[in-house]
């Protein structure tokens, strides 16, 4: 894109201020800014007016999970089918690793954070060690691993993992791709500039992984390698089992479009999204959307009907995903604190929310599919998220859970 084309595009969306300092930039900065203008979807900014006006939800109903007791009874059957599916090369995994360790007090990618006590143990290391458990169960069959980074952490992530020899995972089985970014704006839909040469952006949400994978041209790999199932998971849960054969087998056996790992809630008002039906299709109801009536509802066994929280580990049928990718996913507008440069080009770091970011969410992906199997896992064995440095869902709590599971830190 040349400068005239950039001006034309920016004028169309009322974003001419993006080029305010263009004449002061170096040649390389000019090229980078023009490339960013070309790649940015400014049309999303019209959604600012929807802030605080969430789309009305449908009618909720409980969705029964495949419980641990039932899984145990059929474990051999599911595991055998899962191992066969993995050995046939039909399973891949996508690690969502675009985040930074800011809340942990680190300037590095979150996966580089060291949770070790007596020796270095990195989050990425724990993830890959968990994946190697699956490889062992599948008689040494390595599954294709896609790692989604962001423009902010890609180089550091790639360099770190190469330096660590991918913690023993074969490099030729790993492919990196970057998550698409969405512009961040003030409440009037004017994009913020984070510097004279950069528009402020943020990742396009946890459903953006598939569109980003398609944009990176990686469906060619999926089709060529005969991949039919993709297990997606977030970087911050250091205990999760990845593409474990029992989960793979249960999902395949159920003939569903998606499997979702869930844990039993530890309290009716726990802050987790809950698997349910919405207008007869699988969905996730957020904790703040649960009415008292829903929290009090019981199933036929007398257990809470809305009892299974999602842990961001899903097994998707790739063909079903490709079909829904042809449709438009809903866009969610979220209010955030966005650093920006003011009219004098001074960097401002706001202490309160000052604008909008735009995200697509996995819950909408699931709701566009016809069927989903909630698959219960034991919280203490598979759920140790690291969101904070101390307290709930923290480095501290994850360390304790790792120790309980015999993992040496």
PyMOL commands that set and color helices and strands:
alter all, ss='L'
color gray80, all
select helices_A, chain A and resi 3-12+16-19+22-24+27-39+42-50+68-73+75-87+102-104+110-112+123-137+154-163+165-168+171-173+208-215+219-225+245-253+287-289+292-296+318-325+362-368+379-382+395-404
alter helices_A, ss='H'
color red, helices_A
select strands_A, chain A and resi 60-61+91-96+144-149+174-178+181-183+193-195+198-199+201-203+229-234+258-264+274-278+281-285+308-317+332-336+340-341+347-348+355-359+373-376
alter strands_A, ss='S'
color yellow, strands_A
deselect
rebuild
show_as cartoon
